[in-house]
Amino acid sequence: MTKAELRKKYKLMRKELSQTQIEDYSLAIANQLLQLNIWDWSFYHLFLTIEEQKEINTEYVLNILAGKDKNSVVSKSNFSDFSMTHVLLTDATKLKKNSYNIPEPIDGIEILPQQLDVVFIPLLAFDKTGNRVGYGKGFYDRFLAECNPETLKIGLSFFEAEDLKIEALKNDIKLNYCVTPLTLHQF
């Protein structure tokens, strides 16, 4: 199956999820994350939920990070060059949805990708070797290439791994982990 076919398949699967399922699965994913030995670092990058895309509700992960007194970092997307800038999320951070309904910080303290210890990654599909399929614009591959090689890359998915290997391009960056409501996958 091509990446385009996988995108279509998983967008349809997400579309069929009820709001109750999204909340239950999101909470289960957050609870699974607590089982990982990833909580000794300082800077954690997290995507903010695009509700219209029926993404994982990352509020549960944000609550864990706040409870553990960690620095949460969120992104602002630049659609002219498919890059992102990263901002420390504080109580004073103002968020606004962009034209793609992505909640983004209006301004704030910029954090460099090299400062990040853990990055939680949105995705549509992944395989048993850590390859992933996102929305297809390459935002995260460009961003992850700027991070330190030691930065942990953790995908969050409502669905389990694809049995077939996903085609990987030379710029694609693999996951270290992927967390689903039922399983912790380590690659």
PEMODA-V661937 format. One line per field, one symbol per residue. ss: DSSP state (A for helix, B for strand, O for the rest). A space follows every 10 residues. Layout:
BEGIN
ss: ???
END
This chain:
BEGIN
ss: OOAAAAAAAA AAAAAOOOAA AAAAAAAAAA AAAOOOOOOO OOBBBOOOOO AAAOOOOOAA AAAAAAAOOO BBBBBBBBOO OOBBBBBBOO OOOOBBBOOO OOBBBOOOOB OOAAAOOBBB BBOOBBBOOO OBBOOOOOAA AAAAAAOOOO OBBBBBOOOO OBOOOOOOOO OOOOOOBBBO OOOBBBO
END
